[in-house]
Amino acid sequence: MSDTPRWSVVVPAFNEACRLPPYLDEIVAYFEGRGDPYEVIVVDDGSTDDTVARVEHVRCAHPPVRLLRLGENRGKGAAVRAGMLAARGHYRLFADADGATRIGELKRLEPLLMGGADLAIGSRAQPDAGVSVVALPHRVAAGRVFNWLVARLGLPEVSDSQCGFKAFTAAAAADLFARLSTRGFAFDVELLLLARAAGYRIAEAAVNWTDQPGSKVGVLKDGPGMLWQILRARRRIVRRS
């Protein structure tokens, strides 16, 4: 595609042969319907299933779809970082491969960027009668605890740091992801801490979200490691300032 994309959509994928294809089709149909130049960058994070083959099948039919292979599993943060730094769009979104947030929810973030925000992040925690969040009770409880901790570690104004649906201007994405160090699931928090320290304008909007089976994140399995990643990231940012 010769035109510079208006939007780049980055989708990190690790063993997503089942969940990714329908969402990828949805993303393509959405942007084809808009008529704007776009690109979708699927970052394969060392998958051992048929993820690559499934993406290649879509890519053959839709040239705006690109596949970036990392070769080995480096972590979600590393995958999103690679995709964002490879992106060419004026605006750049990353979205989770499970499709928990439908691509049509971009309509809630896009006006925030058009209004002057540098980052527009989806939230499952902001009250809004116009949206629905469907999640298992234990995940809701864990999310509340995690967000409480994140607020006390430097992001009191952010209600949901972990929703996998975040949009950026090209300038903000290029700057922030170049400086991102966290490779694991807690990368969102470092990203927002970096943005806050740099003075970027962060806007948040409630989005529809539906829990999907097959989550890669476990409260007990990953929670302690994520907290440690956040503490290390906060220490790095404080030292730089």
N, C-alpha and C positions, 0 to 999 in steps of 0.2 A: 504494500500500500504506500503510495507516494506521499500523500498528505500527512502532515504531522497529526497524530491522533488528538482529538479533544480529550478523550478519556483513555487511561490505561487501567486495566483491572488485573491485579496480581492475586493469584490463587495458589497458596502453598499446598502441596499434596504429598502425603506419605501413606502409601497403601490405601488409595482412595478409588480403586477400580469400580467399586459398587456405588459409592455416594456421589462421586464427582461428575460422571457423564450427564445425568439429568440436569444438574446445576449448570454445567458448562453449556449445554444446549439452551437453557433458560437465559444465560448471560448473552449468548450470541443473538438469540431472537430479540431480546430487549434492545440491544444496540443497533441491530439491523433495522428495527422498527423506528428508531430515532433518526437514522440517516446521517448522523455525525461520524466522521472518521474515528475509529477506535482500535484498540488492541487488547487482547487478553493474553496475559503471560502466566502460564501454569508452570510453577517451579516444582519439579519432582525432587523430593528430598530423600533420594536413595531408596525408592520403593522396590519391593521384592515381588509384588503381584503384577497385575496387568495394567496398572495405571498408565504407563507410558504408551502402550499399544492403544488404549482407549482414547487418550489425548491425540495421538497421531491420526486416528480415524477421523476425529472432528477437524483437526488441522487441515487435512487434505481437502475437505469440503469448504472450509472457511479460512482463507489466508490470514485474516487478522489474528487468528489464534497462534500463539507461539509457545514452544516448549523449551524450558530451560532446565537442564539436568545437572544436579549437583554431584552425582556419582556415588555419594555416600550420605547416610543420615546425619545431618549437622544440627537439626533442631528447627523448630518453627520460626524463631527469630531470625536465624541465618537464612532460611528460605525466603521469608518476606523481604529481608534486606537485599538479597541478590536480585529478586524480581523488581523491587522498587528502583534500584540503581540501574537496572537494564531498561526501565520504562522510558517512553519518549513523550507521553501525553502531557498536555497543559494541566490536567488534573489527574490525580492518581488515587485509586481505591484499592485496598486489599480486603478480601472477603474469604471467609472460611469455606473449605471445600464441601462441607456437609450441607450447605444451603440453608442453614438455620435462619439466616436473614435473607429473604428473597431480594433479588437484584433490584426489583422495583422500589425498594426502600431508599434507593439513591435519591429519590425525589425529596426526601426529608433532609438529606445532607447537602445536596447541590446548592440550594438557596443560601445556605450558611456561608459557603465559599464565595458565591456571587456577592454576598453582602459584606465581604471583607475578612472573613476568618481564614487563617492559614491552615488549620486543621478542623475537620468536622467529624465528630465521633458518634457512633450509634450507642444508644443506652438502653439497657433492659431494666434500669432502676428508676428512671425519671417517671413520675406519674403523668399519664396522658390517657384520657378516656378514649382517644381515637386509635390506640394501639393495643395489641394483645401479646402477652408473653406467656408461653406455655412451657413450663419446666418442672422437673421432678422436685418435690419438696426439699430433699436433702441438698440439691444443687442450688436452690434459692437461698437456703440457710448459709451454705458455704460461701456463696457470692456476697452475701451481706457482711459476713465476717471479714472476708478478704478486702472488700471495699472500705470497711471501717479501718483496717490496718493501713491500707494505701493512703487514706486521708491523713492519717497521723504520721506517715512517712514523707509527706510533702505535696500531696495532691488533694487538698480539702475541697476544691471546687469541682472535682470530677466525680460523678456519681457511679460510673461503671467503667473501669479501666480496661476490662477484659473482653468486651464485646468485639468479636472479630469482624468488624465492619467500620473501617475508618478511611476517611478521604483527606487528601492533601493538595495544596497547590504544588506545582512542579518544583518551585524554589524551596519550599519547606521540606518536601520529600527528599530532594537531593542533599540538602544540608543535614537533616536529622538522621537519615539512614546511613550516611557516610560516617557518622560518629557513633552509631549504635554498636554496642559490644555484646549485649546479652543474646545468646543463641537459643535459649530455651523459651518456655511458655510465658515467662515474665517479661518478655521484651517490650510489651505494650507500656508497662510502667516506666521503664527507662526512657522510652520514646517520649512519653508525656512529661517526664521530669526534665529531659533535655529541652523540649519545646517551651516549657515554663521558664527555665533558666535563661533561654535565649530571647524571651519576650514575645514569642509567637502568640497570636490570638487563637485560643482553643474554644470551639463552640460544640455544644452537645445537643443531640436530639433523640427523643424516644423513637424506637423502631420496633416493628413487629418481629418477633423472634419465636421460633418453635424448636424445642429440644429435639435432637435427632439421635437415634440409636447409634452406638459404635463410637462414642466419644473417646478421644485419645488422652484426655486429661482426667486424672483421678484425684479426688480431694486428699485422701490419705497418702497416695503414692507420690503425687507431684507437689502438693501444698508446701511441705517444708523446704524443698529445693527451690520453689518459686520465691519464697520469702527470703532465702539466702541470696538468690540472684538480685532481688530488689535492694537488699541492704548493700551489696557490693556495688550496684549501679549508683545508688545514692552517694556512697562514699567517693566514687570516681568523680561524680559531678561536683560535689562540694570541694574536692581538691582542685578542680580546674577553675572554679569561680574565685 
